[in-house]
């Protein structure tokens, strides 16, 4: 069965995938940026990934957003990370005006996909856990993105072992992702997780995932989150991305954003860092950083770690709360 027919059959009549071409097996150009092998995917990716969550969605002008995406791609940032739920309804960045209309990340990305799909390693995420709703989300995501094929499809925000158990039931969300890979709707599959080490560890044993995307957490309760997730990813040769590395700038005033990025890139193990980008100047700064990157010294890493401890122990961090559902905090 063709993947288009499979999707139509699975989610029922009345929903149809846009008849648009997908991406071939390669063609990515890092424009000379330093790259790293992304797990066992065979893809060499830049050390920084375009995070297209709240900060990108709160760019007011659509033409500016389009310019940001094209500029990033023209300069080698070809891995784009979005999600079904990324929009501008929450998480208003400092200095940005309140939105007067809904902006959806996938729709903005889809405008560029009309002409440059083959140049982009395209990743999105499904939030819904109920199988039929998950398939509807996937259908809509593909339509928004103007493609019939993804490079990476992730489960969005795994939050507990109970969540993993629910997704692992026969015909559940994990089975759907596996089937989507078999049907070549996506080349690779993965998941994101924000604060639960046990959940991140458990889900890697439920399916042959190709990647994980986790928040940079130093002091989550119980097992060390980052170290536990990293160990499991490397044991299974999964690609490993970090996110939320620059979030401390909002409460730790004396650490420059550039140092927060360098800190994350200097950690041993992660392949790359997903960063929210909301202007061409931010893109230029990140490009300069990875072009000229040198690991921080052990002494400087320890100094920054000590400064960051109070932030990562803060009970008010939204993504470390039990009932947190990620939608727009990818930065």
C-alpha positions in Angstrom: 0.0 0.0 0.0 1.3 3.5 -0.9 1.9 5.7 2.1 -0.7 8.2 0.9 -3.3 5.5 0.7 -2.2 4.1 4.1 -2.7 7.5 5.8 -6.1 8.0 4.2 -7.2 4.5 5.3 -5.9 4.9 8.8 -7.5 8.3 9.6 -10.7 7.8 7.6 -12.4 9.6 4.8 -12.6 13.3 4.6 -8.9 14.0 5.2 -6.4 14.0 2.4 -2.6 14.6 2.3 -1.5 17.4 0.1 -0.1 15.9 -3.2 3.3 17.3 -2.8 6.8 15.8 -3.4 8.9 14.7 -0.5 12.7 14.9 0.1 15.2 12.6 -1.5 17.8 10.7 0.5 20.2 13.6 0.8 21.3 16.9 -0.7 22.0 18.7 2.5 24.6 21.4 2.4 26.2 22.8 5.6 28.0 25.5 3.6 31.2 24.6 5.4 29.8 24.7 8.9 31.2 22.1 11.4 29.1 19.0 11.4 28.7 15.8 13.4 27.3 12.4 12.6 23.8 12.3 13.9 23.5 8.9 15.6 23.1 6.0 13.1 21.1 8.1 10.6 24.1 8.5 8.3 23.4 12.3 8.2 26.0 14.8 9.1 24.3 17.8 10.8 25.5 21.2 11.9 26.2 21.6 15.6 23.3 24.0 15.9 19.7 23.2 14.8 17.0 25.7 13.9 14.5 25.6 16.8 11.2 26.9 15.4 9.1 27.3 18.5 7.9 30.3 20.5 10.6 32.8 19.6 10.3 32.1 15.9 6.5 32.1 16.0 6.5 35.6 17.8 8.3 37.2 14.8 5.4 39.5 13.8 6.0 39.8 10.1 5.6 36.8 7.9 8.1 38.1 5.3 10.7 38.6 8.1 10.1 35.0 9.2 10.5 33.8 5.7 13.7 35.8 5.3 15.1 34.2 8.5 14.4 30.7 7.3 15.9 31.3 3.8 19.0 33.1 5.3 19.6 30.2 7.7 19.3 27.6 4.9 21.6 29.7 2.6 24.2 29.6 5.3 24.1 25.9 6.2 21.5 25.6 9.0 19.5 22.9 7.2 18.1 20.9 10.2 14.8 22.5 11.1 12.9 21.4 14.3 9.2 22.3 14.5 6.1 20.7 16.0 2.3 20.4 15.4 1.6 22.6 18.5 4.2 25.4 18.0 2.4 28.7 17.6 2.3 32.2 19.2 -0.5 31.7 21.7 1.8 31.5 24.7 5.4 32.1 25.9 5.6 35.7 24.7 9.3 36.6 24.6 10.5 39.8 26.3 10.3 42.8 24.0 7.8 41.3 21.6 4.3 42.8 21.1 1.3 40.7 22.0 0.1 38.8 18.9 -3.1 40.0 17.1 -3.4 36.9 14.9 -2.5 33.2 15.1 0.9 32.3 13.8 1.7 28.6 13.3 5.3 27.4 12.9 4.6 24.6 10.5 2.7 26.9 8.2 5.6 29.3 8.0 8.0 26.5 7.4 5.7 25.1 4.7 6.0 28.3 2.7 9.7 27.6 2.3 9.1 23.9 1.6 7.2 24.8 -1.5 10.5 25.6 -3.3 13.3 24.2 -1.0 12.1 21.0 0.5 15.0 18.9 -0.7 17.5 21.2 1.0 16.0 20.8 4.5 16.3 18.0 7.1 12.7 18.5 8.3 11.6 17.4 11.8 8.2 17.8 13.4 6.5 16.3 16.5 3.1 14.8 17.4 1.5 15.9 20.7 -1.6 13.7 20.8 -1.5 10.3 22.4 -4.8 8.9 21.2 -4.0 7.1 17.9 -6.8 8.6 15.7 -6.1 12.1 17.0 -2.3 11.6 16.5 -3.0 10.6 12.9 -5.1 13.7 12.4 -2.3 15.8 13.7 0.2 14.1 11.4 -2.1 14.7 8.4 -2.5 18.3 9.2 1.2 18.7 9.9 2.1 17.3 6.5 -0.5 19.6 4.8 0.9 22.7 6.7 4.4 21.7 5.8 3.6 21.2 2.1 5.2 17.8 2.0 4.2 14.1 2.0 7.5 13.0 3.6 9.4 14.0 6.8 13.0 13.4 7.7 12.3 13.0 11.4 9.0 12.4 13.2 9.1 12.7 17.0 6.7 12.0 19.9 6.4 15.4 21.6 7.2 15.8 25.3 7.3 12.3 26.9 6.6 13.1 30.5 6.4 9.9 32.6 6.7 6.1 32.5 2.9 6.0 32.6 2.9 8.1 29.4 5.4 5.6 27.9 3.2 2.7 28.9 0.2 4.3 27.3 2.0 5.0 24.0 3.4 1.4 24.0 0.0 -0.3 23.8 -0.7 -2.3 20.7 -1.8 0.1 18.0 -0.7 3.1 20.1 1.5 6.0 19.2 4.8 4.2 19.2 3.3 1.6 16.7 2.1 4.5 14.6 5.6 6.0 14.4 7.1 2.7 13.5 4.5 2.2 10.8 5.1 5.7 9.4 8.8 4.8 9.1 8.0 1.5 7.4 5.6 3.3 5.0 8.3 5.9 4.3 6.2 8.8 5.5 9.3 9.6 7.6 12.9 8.5 7.3 13.6 8.5 11.0 11.6 8.5 14.3 12.4 10.0 17.8 11.0 11.7 20.8 11.5 14.8 23.0 11.6 14.8 26.8 12.0 17.6 29.3 12.7 16.4 32.9 11.9 12.7 33.5 15.0 10.5 33.4 13.1 7.3 34.0 10.7 8.1 31.1 13.5 9.0 28.7 15.3 5.8 29.6 12.2 3.6 29.4 11.0 4.8 26.0 14.3 4.0 24.3 13.7 0.4 25.1 10.2 0.3 23.5 11.1 1.0 19.9 14.2 1.5 17.6 14.2 5.3 17.9 16.7 7.2 15.8 17.0 10.3 18.0 16.1 12.0 21.3 15.7 15.7 22.0 16.0 16.7 25.7 16.1 19.8 27.8 19.3 20.8 29.4 18.6 20.0 33.1 21.4 19.9 35.7 19.5 19.1 38.8 16.3 17.3 38.1 15.0 15.1 40.9 16.0 11.4 41.1 18.3 10.1 38.4 20.5 12.7 36.7 18.3 13.5 33.7 20.8 14.6 31.1 23.4 12.0 32.0 20.8 9.2 32.1 19.3 10.2 28.7 22.7 10.6 27.1 23.8 7.2 28.3 20.8 5.5 26.8 21.1 7.4 23.6 24.7 6.6 23.1 24.2 2.9 24.1 21.7 2.6 21.2 23.6 4.9 18.8 20.7 7.4 18.7 21.1 11.0 17.7 21.1 13.3 20.7 20.0 16.9 20.7 19.8 19.4 23.5 17.3 22.2 23.9 16.5 25.1 26.3 20.2 25.9 26.8 19.7 29.6 26.8 16.6 29.8 28.9 18.6 30.7 32.1 19.3 34.2 30.6 15.9 35.2 31.9 16.9 34.8 35.5 20.7 34.6 35.6 21.6 38.1 34.5 25.4 37.9 34.5 25.8 35.0 32.1 26.0 36.1 28.4 23.8 34.2 26.0 26.9 33.3 24.0 28.4 31.6 27.1 25.3 29.6 27.6 25.5 28.3 24.1 29.2 27.6 24.3 28.6 25.8 27.6 26.0 23.5 26.0 28.2 22.9 22.9 31.2 22.0 25.2 29.4 19.2 27.0 30.6 15.8 26.1 28.1 13.6 24.3 25.3 15.8 22.7 25.5 15.9 18.9 23.9 19.3 18.5 21.9 22.1 20.1 18.4 23.2 19.1 18.2 27.0 19.4 15.3 29.3 19.0 16.0 32.0 16.4 13.9 35.1 15.9 16.0 37.4 13.8 18.7 37.3 11.2 21.1 38.9 13.7 20.6 35.9 16.0 21.2 33.5 13.1 24.4 35.4 12.2 25.6 35.2 15.8 25.0 31.5 16.0 26.7 30.9 12.7 29.7 32.8 13.9 29.8 30.8 17.1 29.9 27.4 15.4 32.3 28.5 12.7 34.8 29.6 15.3 33.8 27.3 18.1 36.3 26.1 20.7 35.4 24.1 23.8 35.4 26.0 27.0 38.1 25.1 29.5 37.2 22.7 32.4 37.6 25.6 34.8 35.2 27.8 32.9 32.7 24.9 32.6 32.8 24.5 36.4 32.3 28.2 36.9 29.3 28.3 34.7 27.8 25.2 36.2 27.9 26.7 39.7 26.2 29.8 38.4 23.5 27.7 36.7 22.7 25.6 39.7 20.1 28.0 41.2 18.3 28.3 37.9 18.0 24.5 37.4 16.8 24.1 41.0 14.0 26.7 40.5 10.6 25.0 41.1 9.0 27.5 38.8 10.6 26.2 35.6 7.5 25.3 33.5 9.1 22.3 31.7 10.1 20.6 35.0 6.5 20.6 36.4 4.6 17.3 36.5 1.8 18.4 34.3 3.8 20.4 31.8 2.9 20.1 28.1 5.4 21.5 25.7 4.1 23.7 22.9 6.1 26.8 22.6 9.2 26.6 24.8 11.7 25.2 22.3 14.6 27.6 22.7 
